């Protein structure tokens, strides 16, 4: 029996080491949380699990992430400190609840929205303060969690809280980085007074197109950043070309066209921006291979670049320049449809057409999406 106990403890320590290494591999907050719950469930054979964050100002815990069947049921809950899971945050002590139905503290908690028999809840403590609670529900194949499960989760909670603190710092740096990049792109745009607002409009149009095409939230965030940076290479275009109050001649066109490759070179020097290089470099490519700088055609042009191309083209046609007036939106839309297949991507133009016919291809629609994305980032950056 003693040998079996030692082997079990060794296996537990190996698992906890594996968890620690997994948490150390990433600073992405969502990935940290997902890895944490996956391992917590495996260590204690739990049916489902969740992490709750403490909103100290409101005196509440709110759901941060959940795995398993409970997800649709408890996503929007906020629990007062002292009630249910909030009692663990209030006391700073872990709890084993063997019979949830018999404990009045858990009325109104997730246990009422999900068939909960037993709960193991452990506070997440960083720098002497509770920042959240890790919760496991319903041990698989058993009636209750036991003291060994509690011991394992107490060991697990330490590195998890530390990983979350690191992720918070990283996320805050990412937010500052995004703001800095946007400010730089806007500063470049301000060199040309005739294109005021072009950057914001291209970002907005790109987002509504991306959503219509089924891009994930992460893909939309990447598209947003790429669209923000799509003209960053114009920082190297001389004023005599950039600000010319008339059509460009062939030599000037050649200089202007360098902005795509120059922008890609700038962006590629920053490791965290390298996923956006294809957008910056290839948003002036054409489906027929007559674009620049690489002469790519059809499906060899990355989808995000094809999206930005439609957004950029529509805004260019509907914006006045010193040498021509803006086209009406309907006229520009007809031209977008006309050049589908040779200049612009038919797949993206089809999405554009649907949005335009529904009256949803608007800056306002894109800005609404941008607000939602920013709110999502704020939720990640402003907590933990």
C-alpha angles and dihedrals in degrees: 000000000000091000091051090049092052091048090050092050091048090051090050092051091050090051092049090049089051089051092050092051091047091052091047092054095071141036094191105119097215091048092048091053094045092049091047095054094042091056094040091056091047095048094052101025092238125174094224140348143199143187120221125197125217116237096197094185093056094037091233143114117226131193115265103170138345135186129205133019095329093070099093092044105053104028097111101035123126115192123200116238106261096033123094110314087004090069089068090053090048096051099033088221129116120245138204112206110192098177112029095180091059095051113083093199090074097057108120091019126113088278089078093054095044132042096258121176103164136011136200112193126180126183118236106224126189125177091349098308133098111246099172148325132261111214131191122191131203117353111236115247093001137081097229147009114255138211092271090058090050092050091050093050093048088055090046096049094065099062090037093057090046092050091050092052090052090048090052092054091047092049091051090052090050091053092051089048092053091050091049093050091049092049091051092050091049091049090055090049092052089066087078111053092191094064098052110155093011092120094052092046094050090049091049095047091045092053095051089048092048092050092048089052091054101252115169122244091258090050091049090052090052090047090051092054094044092050089049090055099038095108099033090115090069086082085085097048112105117244090240089065101031095048099036109139095221144035117311122245121230095271092048091047088055091053092047093049091059089073092083095055092038091051092049090051091052094048094045091062090067110070096208091052097051093098086064095054094094091056094048094044102038108035090103095052118115132220090238092054095249096113131096157299097000104017092235118172140203115328094003087075108086113249095238089055090050089051094051089047091061093044092047094047094049093049092047091054094046095047122084120237129190091258099043142021124244116268119239112261092246092053092048091048091053090052091049089055093046095056095045109126099022102046108007131038112266091214092056093041089053089055089046091051093052092048093046093050090050091049091243101115092096138124088239091058091050092047090052089055090047090054090051092050091048091048089052090051091046090053090054098040099042097052136061 
